């Protein structure tokens, strides 16, 4: 059985850790409030952007455009959004598993890492990281998403990659986040979409090529930015949950150690009393 000194030392250590987890939970809660508001404000716009572009392309007929056709390269670009910090439960590992457990072959993937934890995890597993934009996660902005979009689209138009995917964490609510992997390019038109059966075709001015050259990059940039905003909210929500669980676990451990300490102290007092009584009987 551990000595009273060992129990006291361990209890003190856990109490110090608990103070840290409490502080981290409070910080994450404050950050989450701001990030959640931002995500809720931007989410409708990007949902409508996705629906609008999909509907527009479904009414466009058979358009021969690079953004709508898979490239000859077997390489696939994956923009993986994680965080720069840990202690967020399974937030980062869920994104990594989403890609490593997929049907993609490691040698076919070009990883565009947004977040230091993801970059480290993919590098350890031997994936090809062609760009590390981890600094974006400190305070993601629309120009950041645009710069990232330009890099990925350049690789697509040059034929370096044939497909573009986005891996991010969708923010549902404070306690629920979902890791998602979606295909961005080439854009796939859902044959079940009502717009695809419409007899009214979309007209482009001045022509379809110039119009799509303007629309598609804005569309991809919008999805990147929306994913970044949701990822920030999801990260803080996951960290708040993780720190709350850690604080609760620390409280249980402290309670258990307090009980052990009291038992050890009671046993020590009982032993001392026994020795005193035995000594007094021996003298008498």
N, C-alpha and C positions, 0 to 999 in steps of 0.2 A: 504494500500500500504506500502511495506517495506521502512524503512528509508534509507537515503543515506549511513549511517554508516553500516547498515546491508548488503546492496547491495555490498558495497566496501569490507566488510569482506568476504562475500561469493565468490566474484570474486577472491580475493587473494587466498582463499583456493583452488578454482578450478585451478588457475594458478600453484599452487604448485603441485597439482595432475597431471596436464598436463606435467610438467617437469619430473615427475617420469615415466609416461607412455611413454614419448619420449625416455628416457634413457633405459627403458626395451625393447622397440621396437628395438633400436640400438643393444643392447646386443643380443637379439634373432636373429637379422639379421646376425650378425657375426657368432653366433653358428650354424645357419641354413646353411650357406655357407659350413662350414666344415662338418656338418652332412649329407648334401645333397650329397656332393662329395663322402663320405664314402658309402652312401646308393646306389648310382649309380654304384660304383665300385663293390660292393658285390652282387647286385641284379642279374646280369646274371648268376653268379656261382650257386646261390641257386635255381634259376629257372631251370637250367639244371640239378641240383642235383635231384630236385623233378621229372622232366620228365624222367630222366634216371632210377631212382629207380622204378617209376611207370611202365615204359616200361619193365624193367627187370622182375618185378614180374608178369606182364601180360604174359610173355613168359615162366613162370616157371611151368605152369601146376598147379595141385592140391598139394600144399605144406602144410603139417601140421606143423605149427610153431606157438609158443605162440604169436609172434608179429602180426600174421595174423589172430588170432582167438580172439573173444571177451571173456573176463573173465566171471566167474560166478557172480562176484559182480555187483550189480546194481549201485554202486557208480561211479561217473564220475569225473576225475581230469580235472580241467580247469586252465590253466596257463594264468592269466589275466595281461597284461602289460599296466600300466598307468604311470603317472609321480609322482615325489615326491613334485611337486609344483603346485600351482593353477594358476589363471589368464591366462588361456589358452583357453578361450571360452568353447566350448562343448567337448573338447578333452577327458577329463577323464569321463565325464558323458555319452558319447556315448558308451564307453566300458562297463560301468556299466549297462546301459540300454540294451545293446546287450545280456547280460547274464540274467538280471532280467526279461526281456520281452520275453525270449526264452521259449521253451516248457519244459525246464528242471525244475524238482522239486527241491526246495531249499534243502530239506533233502538229496537229492542224490548227491549233489555237494561237492567236496573237492577243495577249492580254493587255488591255489599257486599264491600268490600276488607278483607281481613285480612292485613296485611303491606304495609309501605311500598313495596317494590319493585314489587309488583303494582299498587298504587294509582297510582304514578308512570307505569308503562307504559300502563295503561288511560287515564289522563288525557291522555297525549300522543297517543293514538290517537282521542281524541274520544268515549270511552264515558261514559255517564252514571253517575257514582259517587254513590250516594245515602247511603252511610255508609262511614266509614273507621275500622275497629276495629284498627288496626295495633298498638296497645299490648298487645293480647291475646297476641301472639306472644312477648313477653318471658318470660312464664311462664303459659301457658294453664291455666286451672282449669275445673272443671265449672260454677261460677257464671258464669264468662265465657261459656261455651257457652250457658248458659240465657238470659243477657241478649241474646245475639245471636239466639237462637231466637225470643225474644219480639218483637224488632224485625221479623224476617222474617215471622213468622206474623201479626203485626198488619197488615202490608201485604197479606198473602194474604187474610185474613178481611175486610178493608175493600174488597177488589176492586181494589186498586192493581196487583197482579200476578196472573196466572192460573196460573203454574207456578213452582216453586222448584227450583233446581239447586245442586249442590255440586261445586266444582272443587278438588281437593287432590292431594297426592302420596302414594301408597300405599307404605309401607315394606316391601319384601320382605326385604332383608338389607343388610349393610353396603355392598355394591357395586352393589346393584340397587334402583332406585326407579322407580315408574310413575305418571305423571300420569293422573288419572281425572276424568271428568265424569259424575256420576250424578244422576238425577232423584229428588227427595224427595217433592214434592207436585205434583199429587194422586197418591196412592199407586196404583201400577198392579199389579194382581194377575196373576201369571203363569198363563195358562190351562193350562200344562203341569204346574203344581204338583199333586202327588198329592192334597194337601189340598183342592184345588178340586173334586175329584170325590167327596169324601167325603159320605156321607148324613147324617153327624152335624154339625148346625149349632151354631154358637157362640151361647150365651145370655149376655146382658149384664144386669147388675144395677147400679143400679136400672133403667136403660134404655140402649140403645146410644148415644144422643147424649151423655149425661153420661159414659159410660165412655170413649168415643173422645175427648171433650174433655180427658180426663186422660191417656189413653194416648199419643195422637199427639204432643203437645208433648214428652213425655218421650222418645219414640222419636226425634224430630228432634234434640232436645238431645243425646241419646246419640251420634247419628251425627256431629253437629258436634264434640263433644268427642273422639270417636275419631279424626276427621280431623285435628284440631288436634295431638293427641299423635303421630300418625303423621307429620304434616308436620314437626314439630320433629326427630324422628329422621331423617327423609329429608333435611332441610336440612343437618344436621351430617354425615351420611354423604356427601352430595354435596360439601360443602366440604372434608371430609377427603380425598376422592379428588382434587378440584381442586388442593388444596395439595400433595398428594403428587406429582401430575403436574408442577406448577410447579417443585417442588424438584428433581425428576429432570431437567427441561429445563434448569434453571439449572446443574446439575452438568455436563451435556453442553456447555453454552455455555462454562463456565469451563475445561473440559478443552480445548476447541477454541481458546480465547483463549490458554491457556498454551502450546499448541503454536505458535501464531502468534507469540507473544512470544519464545519460544526461537529460532524461525527468524529473527526480526528481529534479535535480539541476536547470533546467530551471524553473520548477514550484516554487521552493524555491526563486529564484531570482525575478520571477514575483510577488510572494506574498510580498516580501520585498519592491519592487517598489510600489506596490499598497498601502501598509501601509504607506510608506513615503509620497506618493502623498496625501493620505487621511489625514495624520497628517498635511501636509502643508496647505491644504484647510481649515482644522479646525482652524488653527492659524490665517489664513487670514480672 
